[in-house]
Amino acid sequence: MSAVAVGPVLLCWNRAAPECAAAAERLGSDLRAAGFEVMDKGSPPGFQAGLLVLLGGDGFLMESVRILGYPATPIFGINFGSVGFLMNRRATVEGLAAVLREGALQIEDHPVLEAQVRLSAGREDVCRAVNDLVMERMGGQGARLRVSIGGILLNEFSGDGVIVSTSTGSTAYNLAAGGPVVHPRVSAMILTPLYPHRAAPFHSLQFPVVLPLDSCIEINGMETAKRPVRLLADGHALDGIDRVVVRDSGLRLRLLRMPSHEFVSTLSRKFIGSQG
């Protein structure tokens, strides 16, 4: 647990959720009353925030940091979504000003993946993701993908696609697809197959692979004219992909947690449910 120096606060909320607007208005008043400078996302371009407070779900957090360019600014998220695994409890709206005045919060650094992308039309692009990068089929035909790690061929895969996730994203699509949950303090990438063909002639990867975060994963589409594939970067789609090279971008999201936060208890509460 570390003391967090809080400068001006940038307050953002999910405008599609009415309850977020009411909570943001109340929180903004509380923060100003406690002596904090508070701006919203309509602030002048020169405004430099010392803290970003987000009210919404995990998806809103992903969208916000993407728009803001994956800032190094500490982020305190408050859950107004369904799961909100990366967010703090909704009840923290009450009393947050006092907690920030004390400054004793947990700081978690979460890696951001970077994908260098070559599209079928020849154009190059770069995508980033906090949770996962998914290369998947676009049509009725299964995807054929050539997957290499560190320049070494792992598999010529046939199936729906593959997920490359961070430890942060291991509790998202990766988990739903049968991949392992990886503690956020473990610096890793997880490569998880999506509905691989099981017939012997395809020799498709049937299990997830956990790799060091400094790995380089290259995924090439095969027969893409017949079997087009796309890339989803934290849910944002880029169609018509030929090749994706995934590495650690070196960027980190600094998420703030309440002093009582503990990964295992949060995992149990949100994914297993209360017991006894």
Order of alpha helices (4+ residues) and beta strands (2+ residues): beta-beta-alpha-beta-beta-alpha-beta-alpha-beta-beta-beta-beta-beta-alpha-beta-beta-beta-beta-beta-beta-alpha
